Amino acid sequence: MTYDAGNLHGAWENLDDGSILSLDAGGDFRVTPPSDSLVSDALRVSVVGDVSGKWEVSDSKLKVSINLRSIRLSSPSRLTRFGITIFSFLSRFFHAPDMFDDEITRLTDTDLWLENSNGRVTKFRKKLR
């Protein structure tokens, strides 16, 4: 089944973690994590601010690629902050990873469901502004 990319524009709330995925008509995206978003609980590393990049739809698949420079991490530990600084510097030399490269299994005015290659379904609900 083929989906119209025009139906994807707007803000979508991830029903699993509460983050907001905003897809702009120009192919840019922004993810706003929930305020208590931890990347690693063991190391107490948190995402600070929005993550952005590019998105596209091809053959019923939504591909969302992250701009690594948009990721800002924080930690109360000085050693972990030093590691984050090194990671941030080295990430400039790598190709943008895909946040999603998933099959669109449902797209309505209010629902977006994505299924990854392992069969895991991520459900989004359209945010009304």
Steps between C-alpha positions, in 0.01 A plus 500: 500500500627851420446797730488869420782684678272803526294317763809472724564871549438622852572402858463138614513381862679169558258303716783288650726772639310830464750662265373725220606434139444808280522440124530814287393521135858583391637165620630615838400340829536575869454268798423658835574247773295488819650712779627192689660330198796282600725343235678288759366461852818326620720794393229766561533642150208718388398649165486879525284679244372395161660258253466585130581372153332400172211269411360343184241244393585239238306182418282526813805538726569802719872571525608751765873583512645682802741792471754394764595862566148566626533253789586661835564270794552582867611318814570596862824295488816684386647182353183430301489864379859459376392186308203689355736777379720245322192327351366835376829583330539157337137489384574780250695249290224239470199461271166596653336190653139411430260553786231321300513304177168333562199381303189717534228254599226751583457864405178687569422860589579421865715181506843403369635151564852398402627141500874434507675197350471314834120535502491767774221753442540862608170689525458875460194720549460833316536799731236766460650848524 
